[in-house]
Amino acid sequence: MRFQKTFATFTAHLKLNQQTISFTTVLQINLSSTPKASGFTFPAEWHPHRATWLTFPHNDASWQGDRLSKMYPQYLAFIKAISQGENVGIIANDENLKQFIITQLTAIGVDLSKIEFIIKPTNDAWCRDHGPAFLINPDTKQRMIVDWGHNAWGGKYPPYDDDNRTPQAIAKYLDLAAVTPGIIMEGGSVEFNGAGSILTSKSCLLNKNRNPHLNQGQIEQYLYDYYGAEQVLWVEDGIVGDDTDGHIDDTTRFVNADTILACVENDPNDENYGVLQTNLKMLKAMRLLNGKQPNIIELPMPKAVVIDDFRTPGSYANFLICNAGVIVPVFKNPNDQIAIDILEQAFPDRKIIPLEATEIIWGQGSFHCLSQQEPLI
């Protein structure tokens, strides 16, 4: 791999007294070799945010028929909850969609000064996976973006070219340099403790529908170089209904530098029981960079969330940590309150914000999958 100075060229638009003024500028960050070698790292999700980015859903690729309109109230409530503590950046497919969003957010009392828009074509809604990875350099107080490739989870849902261009659009909007590693990587497939460790799953990152030319060691090297990590910890697989080949954000999450929330299924007859037990066993055998075994908190799965005979990937682990609190998907499920109680103990200094996700989960993802945080520095 060759590395050089990275430049981000962009055109920005300022609206002053109803007039739009355009200008073009160039931002330069010196990369001595890799983002890691230049002092950049991907911060933990609990690091303070400037904003959270979303790609607003507008077609029925994930929510068929009338399900798209049914999920909007839950999605809008998600935006409102995030906006209580930080800005929300929204990628809107076109100006008409932007005006629709503004009307809907106004109707539920969202402070529009907390909302930012980028107008660009989009394919799907899962910004965690096609959005940018934001890195920070604590010493120089700089930020940059990693623009991983996106192929819609192994080419399952074409077209995806518009979504694949999202990181560059956000880099230009924010005046940030962006580097392109040239391989497929999804934000939902990796989990960070902010102290050098990454959690991921073999079933996803080692799947030949992503980067068939790379072996495990080579993939780990990309994670080290472009996320600024020191250690990769592997679990085995994901849950039933997850069409991403086993994203980690449905099963295993860090809540601080040395504590892991691990999903478990208590019914031995459930399809998720075996794989989650295997993951739990692997987690218990892990050691962090400091040599210590991570603290593990078991988080129950909801009773099977079945909609129209489809077993969705309902999981309480697909929460978003934001400035306002921890936004947790709930499903009108017998285990909702049990999960909320566990999360309140796991995050004693943060507000737990349970939000209904019974319509959102039909799209086979939830709040974490839909969002990508932008750190403050």
N, C-alpha and C positions, 0 to 999 in steps of 0.2 A: 504493500500500500504506500502511495506517495502522498505527502501532505505539504501544504503551502499556506501562505496567507489567505484567509478566507474573507471575501468581500460580499456584502449584501447590498445590492442596488435596488432602490425602490422609489416609487412615486407616491407621495403623500398628498392629502387634500385637506385644506383648512377652510372652514366656512366662517367668514367674517361678514357681519351685516348682510347676510343672505347671499353673499358672493363666494364662489368657490375658487380658491387659489391653489394651484398645483405646483409642486416643486419636486425635484429629484435630487437625491443625495446618496452618498456611499458611506457605509460603516465598515471599519476595518478592525479585525481582531487578529493578532498574531498567534498562529498555532505552530509551536515549535515542532511538534510531530503529531500528537493526537490531542483531543480535548482533555483527556486525563493528564497527559504530560504537561499540558498548558494550565493545569490547576482547576479544570472544570469538573463538576460532579452533578449528578441528578439528586436533588434534595428529597428527603422524605416528605410524604404527603402532608404531614402536620406542620411543616415549615410554613410560615405566614404566606398567604397568597396576595398577589395584586389583583388577580382575576381568575375565573374559571371559564374555559372555552367550551362551547357547545356547537354542534352542527344541527340546525333545526330540521326535523323530519318533515318532508313535504310530499313524498310519494308512497305508494303502498308496497314497496319492495319488502318491508319488514312487517307492516301492519296492513293486512289485506282487507278489502271491502270497507266497511264502516268502522273498522278498528282504529284507523288513524285518527278520526275525529273523536273517538271515545277516549283515546289515550292523551289527547291534548290537555284536558284539565289537570291530569296528574303531572304531565311534563311542565306545564306553566307553573304549577305549585312548586315544582323543583327549582325553577328559575327564581321564583320569589324567595324561597328559602335561602338559596345561595346569596342573593343580592342583599340580604340582611347584614352581611359581613364583608362583602367585597364586590367588585365589578363582575359582570357577566358579559363575556364576549360571545356574540352569536354570529355564526356563519349562515347567511340567508341566501337561498338559491337565486333570488331576483328581488327587484324593488317591490313588486306586488306582495311577495311573502313578507318582506320587512314591514310593510304597512299593516298586514294582517297581524303580525307579531305585536307591533306597537299597540294596536287596538285591543288585542286580547290581554296584554300585560296591564294596560291602563284600566281595563274593566275589573281586574282583581287587585288594584291598588299598588302595583309595583312602581317604585321610584325610577323613572326612566333615565335619570342622570347616572344611574348605576349600570346602564345597559350600553354596550358598544356593538356596532355592526360592521361586518365585512360582507359585501355583496359579491358572491362568486357562485358559479354552478357547483352543485353537490349531487352525490349519488345516494348516500345513506346517512344514518344519524350517529354512528358510533365513533365519536371524536376521540375516545380513549385510544383507539387503534389506528385511525388515519391522521390524527392530529399531531402536532409537534411534540417532541420531548424537550423540555426546557432545562438547560444546565445553568449553574451559577458558579462563579469564581469568588469565593468569600474574601480572598485577599485583594483582588483588583476591583471588586464590586461590579463585575460585568456579568452579563447574561448572554447566552447564545442558544441556538436551536439545533437539534439533530433531526434531520429529515430522513427518517427510515423509509424504506419502500413499503407500499401497501398493495396486497393482491387479493383483498377480500377473503381472508382466511383460507388460503390455498386455492384461490380461483373459483370459490363456490358461487359467488354472486356478482357476475359482471353486469354492467360495466362499473369500473371503479376508478377510472382515470381522473375524474374531477376530484374525488376525495383524495387521491394520491397527491394532488397539487396543493392541498390545504396547508401543510407546514410552510411552504414558501410564501403563500399569501399572508399568513400570520406574521412570518418573519419580516416581510416588507411593511406591513401595517405597524409593527412595533419597532421598526428600525433596528432589527437584530440580525447579526450574522447567522448563517445557516450552513451546516456541513452535511454532506450526503454520503453515508457509508457505502451505499450500493447494495444492501441486502434487505430482505423482508424482516420486519420486526413490528410487533404490536404492543401498545402500551398495557393492554390487559393481560399480557403474558408474563409480565415482570412486576415484582413487588420489592420495595426498597425500605431499608431500616435507617437510612441516613448516616450509617456508620460503616459503610463499605460492603454490606452484604446485599445480595439479590436473591430472591426466591423465584423459582420458575418450575415448569413442568416438562418432563420428557416428552409427553404425548404431543405437546404443541411445538416447542422449539426444535425438537429433533425430527419433526414430521417432514417427510420428503416433499410435501407440497409447498413448503416454504423456501428452504435453501438447500436443495439436494446436493449441491457441490461442497457443502461444509460438514465437517464432523463435529462432535461435541466439543472438543478442545478448541477448534477454530471459532465456533459460536461463542464460547466463553471469552475468547480473546476480544471479540467485537464488543461484548458486554463490558469488559474491563476498560477498553480503550474509549468507548463512546458514551458510557454512563459514568465513568470515573469510579468504578467499583474495584474491590479487592477479592471478592469471594462470590461464587455462585453456588447456591444450595438448590438441589433438585428434589421435587416430589414426582409421583408417577403419572397421575392422570386427573381428569376433571369429572364433572358430574353429568348425569343423564340430561338430555335436552340442550346441552351446550354445543352449538355448532362451530365453535372456535377450536375444537380439538383439545380442549382442556385448559382454558385460561385460569391462571392462578387467582384472579380476583373474585372467582366464585367459590374458592375453597380455603385459601390460606392468606392471611393478612398480618402484617406487622402493625402493632399498636404503639410500640416504642422501640428503642434500639435493641432490646433483648427480649421482647415479649411477642408471641405469635398467637393469633386467633386461628384455630384450626376447626374447620367444619367437621362434624361427625353426624352419622346417621345411627339412631339408636334402635331402629327396627332391623333385625338381621335378615328379614325377608325383602327389604327394600333394595332396589337395584344399586343405590349409592352406597350401601353398607360396606361392601368389600373394598372398593377403591379408596374410600375415605379412611378405613382402618389401615390400609397399606400406607397411605400418605401419613397418617398419624404415627405409625411405627417409624417411618423414615425421618419425620420431624424430631422424634424423641432421640434418635441416634445422632442428630446434627450437633456440631459445635460451632460457635461463632468465632470471629477473628480473635477475640480475647480468650478463647479456649473454653468458655463457659457454655453449658447446655442452655438453649433458650427456654425461657418460661413459656409454657403452653397453656392456653385457655381454650377449653373445648366449647364450641359454639354449635348448638343443634341446628340441623336443617329444618325447614318448615315441613309439615306434612305435605306429601306430594301435591304440588300446585298443578292441577290438571284442568285445562281449558279446552272445551270441545274435543275431548278425547286425546288431547296433546299434552304430554308431560313436559312442562316448561322447566327451564333451569332456575327455578326460584331458589334464592339463597340470601341469607341475611348478611353474608360476607361482602356482597356487592354494594357496600356503603361508600359514600364519599366523605372524606375528612376535609372540611372547609373552615374558613374563619368563624362562621356562625355556629358551627358545631359539627356533629356527625350525622349526615342524612342517610337514614336506613330504610331500605325497602321493606314494607310489610304487605301481607296478602290476605287479610281477614282470615287468619290461620290460627289454629289452636296454639302454635308455638310462638306467635308474635311477641307476646308479653315476656315469655321466658328469654327470648333473644334480647329484647330491649333491656331487661334487668341485667343480663350478663354484660352487655355493651356499656351500660352505665357504670358498672364496676371497673370495666377495662379502661374506660376513658373518664376518670373521676374529675378531671378539670375541663371537660367539654360537655356541652349540651347535646343530648341525644334527640334527634329530630326524626321521628318515624313518619314516613309518607307512604300513602297508598300507591302500590305499584302493580295492581292486578291487571291493568290494561297494558302497561308498559312491558311487562314480562312476556307478553305474547310475542314480542319481537325478538325474544331469546337473549335479552340483556336487561340491565337495569341502570341505576344511577351512576355507578362507577364507570360502566361501559360507555355511557353517554357523554362523559365529561373528561376534560384534561386541564389540570391546574397549571397556572402560571405563577411561579414563585416571586415573592417580593425580595428585593435586595437593596 
